[in-house]
Every structure is written in structure tokens, then in C-alpha cells.
Amino acid sequence: MWSDELVRARLHVVTGKGGTGKTTVAAALAVALATGGGRTLLVEVEGRQGIAHLFDTPPLPYQERRIALAPGGGEVRALAVDAEEALLEYFAMFYNLGFAGRTLRRMGAIEFATTLAPGLRDVLLTGKVKEATTRAAGGIHTYDAVVLDAPPTGRVVRFLDVTRAMAELAKVGPIHSQSKGVVRLLHSADTAVHVVTLLEDLPVTETLETITELDLADLRPGAVLINRARPSRLPTRSVTAAADGHVDAQVVRAGLLAAGLDLDPAVLEGLVTETVEHAIRADAEQQARARLAEAGMPLIELPELTDPGGDGVDLGGVYELAEALREQGVR
């Protein structure tokens, strides 16, 4: 369940292997954290406009905009961070080069700079996230929590830790102080990195590898968010035997007859086959849970949602997942 340490975190970084539903879970987490009167900011940095699609809004600008209300009077704002706009903002804030920065954009110098030094793009993105997380007026933070829809597990550690290298290169000046501030936030108890996974072999393996990489980089793992979890329709004690093919058709038939169902033998045979297939999947998922539990992180399970249209999770689904997160202690 959600721990007291995670309740105190202010920046929630959400990553996961591609196809695990990372953006959807990040959106649900933002709604859950805003429930009850909170104010959260949901940030994306990959330029895919996945948040706008989920919340059925126009593409997000480089500007914090309210996209949803949460139960209990809270609100969710969203921001799509653009590296070019972040660099212009950086010039204006630290070097008073607002006009010159716009000239650089017309010349294409900004795109040239971020292409020449790819790490610079990530420095700008994490810098903007840090600014939003720490922004305050009168001692009160603008946002109770910030949720970052981060890059996938394959490059999330490099993305989060690139600023440390920049801080070491720039020994003095605004770049140094800004970089040090980002590093301090990302490596503090204010930040938690959550990993979204499925109960399948490859996502689980990549999740465990990512947790190890986070530990080695001194980045704080938060929770493992198991998406699309499906309940077993068999008693736990029966799963292993059924997965090995030990399903007595006559016992099944007797149970069905007791319930008033007299099935054709062919139908009964098909039902037994489906039971074995279901048991094989359930057994594999039990083993996947056991592997994840060994990492020692909180495990949060999110249900598989029905999708009649086949178009992915809609806004109603985001709120359903947010409710499931609240039920498991997310505050």
C-alpha cells in the first residue's frame, strides 16, 4: 500500500515500459492526489500530447492549464514542456535575454543547440519540472503535488540524472545553481519514482532492472503500479494444479448439475480447456507478483478496464483508476 513516505513526496515521477499504460496511470495518479481539495500539476515531456488525448482537450500549450476537477473540490492542471520554450524562458530568467532569445529561435540556433547537445534538452525539461514543484508564494506551494509522465524505463534514469553531469561541468553561474537545485530535488525525499508494469515476464524484468538502476543512481523508487490486473476466477489453492492440467471434468460436471446446468459434453470439454488456460495465466501472474514483491516496494494494483470501443481508456476510466488508487492509500 501507499506508504507514509510517499504521502510526503511532492514530485511523483511515473515511468514504465512502453505499452504498460504509463500515461494513463500518471493521469489517474494526478486525479487521485487532487481528490479532497488538492491541487496537482500533470506534466508531460515527450511531445506526444497523450494527456490532452486522455482528457479530451486541445493540445496542451507551454502553459499550465486546468484540465479536470477532482472529487472533493480538487483540480488538475497540465503542462506540456517544450525544450525550446523552456530555453527561452531560461534565457529570460537568468540572462535577461528575452528579445535576444526570440531572435535565436528565428535563426534556428535553439534547435541547433539542443541537437548538438542532446543532454541539454533533458536538463531544460527537468529544470522546468523543478521550478513548478518548488514554486511558492507566501510560504505556500502553488501545487500540492506534481506528477511527471516521464520517459520509458529504458532511459528514465539517464533523463533524471543528466543534470548532475551538467552541474559538474558548469562550476559557477546560473546554470550551476539551477542544475544543483534540480539535482537536490530529484535525489531528495520530496521525489518518488513509480514504475508502471504488467504481470508479464518482460515488463516485470524491465521493472526490476529499473529499480536496481534507480538505487544505483541514488534516485528514490516509489511504488510499483501493476496495471490491468485481472482477478483469478479460481481459488488460489487450485491454480497450480489446474495449470498443470489437473481439472476433473466429472467434478466440474457435478458442480454444474448442482447449479441446474446440464451442459453438452463438447461444451463441458471446452469449459475445462478454458479453465486450464485461465489457470496457466493466473499461475504466471502469481509468480510475477512474487518477483515484484521481492523488490520490497509498495505494490499497487489497478484493474483492467473494459473497453467496448477498443480505443483505449477514456476519461471515465481515468477517474475509475484514480478511485482504485485512493482505495489503496494514495493521498
C-alpha positions in Angstrom: 0.0 0.0 0.0 0.9 3.7 -0.3 3.5 4.4 2.4 3.8 7.5 4.7 7.0 8.4 2.9 5.1 8.5 -0.4 2.3 10.7 1.2 5.0 13.2 2.0 6.6 13.2 -1.5 5.8 16.3 -3.7 7.1 15.2 -7.1 5.9 11.8 -8.4 7.8 10.6 -11.4 5.9 7.9 -13.4 7.8 5.6 -15.8 7.2 2.2 -17.3 7.9 0.0 -20.3 6.2 1.1 -23.5 2.7 -0.4 -23.7 2.1 -0.7 -19.9 -0.3 2.4 -19.8 2.2 4.8 -18.2 0.5 8.0 -19.3 -2.9 6.7 -18.2 -1.6 5.7 -14.8 0.1 9.1 -14.4 -3.1 10.9 -15.2 -5.1 8.7 -12.7 -2.4 9.4 -10.0 -2.8 13.2 -10.6 -6.5 13.0 -10.1 -6.1 10.8 -7.0 -3.7 13.2 -5.4 -6.0 16.1 -6.1 -9.1 14.4 -4.7 -10.3 16.0 -1.5 -9.4 19.6 -2.4 -5.8 19.2 -3.5 -4.1 20.9 -6.5 -1.9 18.9 -8.8 0.1 19.6 -11.9 0.4 16.8 -14.5 3.5 17.3 -16.8 4.5 15.6 -20.0 7.9 16.0 -21.6 7.8 13.7 -24.7 5.8 15.8 -27.0 3.1 13.2 -27.7 0.2 15.1 -26.3 -1.0 11.9 -24.6 -2.5 13.9 -21.7 -4.6 16.1 -24.0 -6.0 12.9 -25.7 -6.9 11.3 -22.4 -8.7 14.3 -21.0 -10.3 15.1 -24.4 -8.8 18.6 -24.6 -7.0 20.6 -27.3 -3.2 20.1 -27.5 -1.5 21.4 -24.4 0.5 24.6 -24.8 3.6 25.6 -22.9 1.4 27.0 -20.2 -0.2 25.4 -17.1 -3.9 24.9 -17.8 -6.7 23.4 -15.8 -7.9 20.2 -17.5 -10.0 18.4 -14.8 -11.8 18.7 -11.5 -11.2 16.0 -8.9 -13.8 14.7 -6.4 -14.0 16.8 -3.3 -13.1 20.1 -4.9 -9.6 19.5 -6.1 -8.2 20.4 -9.5 -5.7 19.0 -12.0 -3.7 21.3 -14.2 -1.5 20.1 -17.0 1.6 21.3 -18.9 3.5 20.0 -21.9 7.1 21.1 -21.5 8.7 22.1 -24.8 12.5 22.3 -24.7 12.7 25.4 -27.0 10.2 27.3 -24.9 12.0 26.2 -21.7 15.3 27.5 -23.1 13.8 30.9 -24.0 12.3 31.1 -20.5 15.7 30.2 -19.1 17.4 33.0 -21.1 14.8 35.5 -19.9 15.0 34.4 -16.2 18.8 34.2 -15.8 20.3 36.3 -18.5 17.7 38.9 -19.3 17.8 37.8 -22.9 14.1 37.7 -23.7 14.3 39.6 -27.1 17.6 38.0 -28.0 16.2 34.6 -27.2 13.4 35.1 -29.7 15.9 36.2 -32.3 17.9 33.0 -31.6 14.7 31.0 -32.2 14.1 32.6 -35.6 17.7 31.8 -36.5 17.2 28.1 -35.6 20.0 28.4 -33.0 18.0 26.8 -30.2 17.2 23.7 -32.2 20.8 23.5 -33.3 22.0 23.8 -29.6 19.6 21.1 -28.3 20.5 18.8 -31.3 24.2 19.3 -30.8 24.0 18.6 -27.1 21.0 16.2 -26.6 21.5 16.2 -22.8 20.7 19.9 -22.8 17.1 19.1 -23.8 16.6 16.9 -20.7 18.3 19.5 -18.5 15.7 22.1 -19.7 12.8 19.7 -19.2 13.8 18.6 -15.7 14.6 22.2 -14.8 11.0 23.3 -15.6 9.6 20.4 -13.6 11.8 21.5 -10.6 10.5 25.1 -10.9 6.9 24.0 -10.9 7.4 21.7 -7.9 9.2 24.2 -5.8 7.2 27.4 -6.8 5.6 29.0 -3.8 4.1 32.3 -2.7 3.9 33.4 0.9 5.4 30.1 2.0 2.6 28.1 0.3 3.4 25.9 -2.6 1.5 26.5 -5.8 0.9 22.8 -6.2 0.3 20.1 -3.5 1.9 17.6 -5.8 3.4 17.4 -9.3 3.1 14.2 -11.4 5.6 13.8 -14.2 4.8 11.5 -17.1 8.4 10.6 -17.6 10.2 8.8 -20.5 10.0 5.0 -20.5 12.1 2.8 -18.2 14.8 2.3 -20.8 16.0 5.9 -20.5 14.4 7.3 -17.4 17.5 7.1 -15.1 19.6 8.9 -17.8 16.8 11.5 -18.2 16.6 12.2 -14.5 20.3 12.2 -13.8 21.7 14.2 -16.8 21.5 17.4 -14.8 24.1 16.1 -12.3 26.6 15.9 -15.1 25.7 19.5 -16.2 26.2 20.7 -12.7 29.6 19.2 -12.6 30.6 20.8 -16.0 29.3 24.3 -15.0 31.2 25.2 -11.8 29.7 28.7 -11.4 26.8 30.9 -12.5 23.1 30.4 -13.1 23.5 27.1 -14.9 25.4 25.7 -12.0 23.0 26.9 -9.3 19.9 25.8 -11.3 21.4 22.4 -12.0 22.3 21.9 -8.4 18.7 22.7 -7.4 17.3 20.2 -9.8 19.8 17.5 -8.6 18.9 18.3 -5.0 15.1 17.9 -5.6 15.4 14.7 -7.7 17.6 13.0 -5.1 15.6 14.1 -2.1 12.7 12.6 -0.2 10.4 15.0 -2.0 10.7 12.9 -5.1 9.5 9.3 -5.7 9.9 7.4 -9.0 7.0 5.0 -9.6 7.2 2.2 -12.2 4.2 1.0 -14.1 4.2 -2.6 -15.1 2.0 -5.5 -16.3 2.0 -9.0 -14.8 4.0 -10.3 -17.8 7.6 -11.5 -18.0 9.2 -8.8 -20.0 7.6 -5.8 -18.2 8.4 -7.4 -14.8 12.0 -8.0 -15.7 12.4 -4.4 -17.0 10.7 -3.1 -13.9 13.2 -4.9 -11.6 16.1 -3.8 -13.7 14.9 -0.2 -13.5 14.5 -0.4 -9.7 18.1 -1.5 -9.4 19.3 1.3 -11.7 17.4 3.8 -9.6 19.0 2.6 -6.4 22.5 2.7 -8.0 21.8 6.3 -9.2 20.6 7.3 -5.7 17.1 8.0 -7.0 14.3 7.1 -4.7 12.0 4.3 -6.0 8.4 4.9 -5.0 5.7 2.2 -5.8 5.2 -0.5 -8.4 1.9 0.2 -10.1 0.6 -3.0 -11.6 -1.7 -2.0 -14.4 -4.5 -4.1 -15.9 -4.5 -6.6 -13.1 -7.2 -9.3 -13.5 -8.6 -11.3 -10.6 -8.3 -15.1 -10.7 -11.6 -16.9 -11.1 -10.1 -20.0 -9.3 -9.3 -20.4 -5.6 -5.6 -19.8 -5.0 -5.0 -23.3 -3.8 -6.4 -24.7 -7.1 -4.4 -22.6 -9.6 -1.2 -24.6 -9.7 -2.9 -27.9 -10.1 -5.2 -26.6 -12.8 -2.3 -25.0 -14.6 -0.7 -28.5 -14.8 -3.9 -29.8 -16.5 -5.4 -31.4 -13.4 -9.0 -30.5 -13.9 -11.5 -33.3 -13.3 -14.3 -32.9 -15.9 -16.7 -35.0 -13.8 -16.2 -32.8 -10.7 -17.0 -29.8 -12.9 -20.0 -31.5 -14.4 -21.3 -32.4 -10.9 -21.0 -28.8 -9.8 -22.8 -27.5 -12.8 -25.6 -30.1 -12.4 -26.0 -29.0 -8.7 -26.4 -25.4 -10.1 -29.1 -26.6 -12.5 -26.8 -26.6 -15.6 -26.7 -29.7 -17.8 -24.1 -29.0 -20.5 -23.4 -30.8 -23.7 -20.2 -32.9 -23.4 -18.5 -30.9 -26.1 -19.3 -27.6 -24.2 -18.1 -29.2 -21.0 -14.8 -30.1 -22.7 -14.4 -26.6 -24.0 -15.1 -25.2 -20.5 -12.4 -27.5 -19.0 -9.9 -26.3 -21.7 -10.7 -22.7 -20.8 -10.2 -23.4 -17.1 -6.7 -24.8 -17.8 -5.8 -21.8 -19.9 -7.1 -19.4 -17.3 -5.1 -21.3 -14.6 -1.9 -21.1 -16.6 -2.3 -17.3 -16.9 -3.2 -16.9 -13.2 -0.3 -19.0 -12.2 2.1 -16.9 -14.3 0.7 -13.8 -12.8 1.1 -15.1 -9.2 4.8 -15.8 -10.0 5.2 -12.3 -11.4 3.7 -10.8 -8.3 6.1 -12.8 -6.2 9.1 -11.5 -8.2 7.9 -7.9 -7.8 7.3 -8.3 -4.1 11.0 -9.3 -3.6 11.9 -5.7 -4.6 10.5 -4.5 -1.3 8.4 -1.6 -2.8 4.7 -1.0 -2.3 2.6 -2.8 -4.8 -0.5 -1.1 -6.1 -2.9 -3.0 -8.4 -5.1 -1.3 -10.9 -7.9 -3.2 -12.6 -8.2 -4.0 -16.2 -10.9 -1.7 -17.6 -13.5 -2.8 -20.2 -13.0 -1.0 -23.5 -16.1 -1.7 -25.7 -14.8 0.7 -28.4 -11.3 -0.6 -28.5 -9.9 3.0 -28.4 -8.1 2.8 -25.1 -9.0 4.1 -21.6 -11.3 7.1 -21.7 -11.7 9.9 -19.1 -14.2 7.8 -17.1 -11.6 5.1 -16.9 -9.0 7.6 -15.6 -11.4 8.5 -12.7 -12.1 4.8 -12.1 -8.3 4.2 -11.8 -7.9 7.2 -9.5 -10.6 5.8 -7.2 -8.7 2.5 -7.1 -5.5 4.4 -6.2 -7.4 6.2 -3.4 -8.7 2.9 -2.0 -5.1 1.7 -1.7 -4.0 4.7 0.3 -2.9 7.3 -2.3 -3.1 10.7 -0.7 
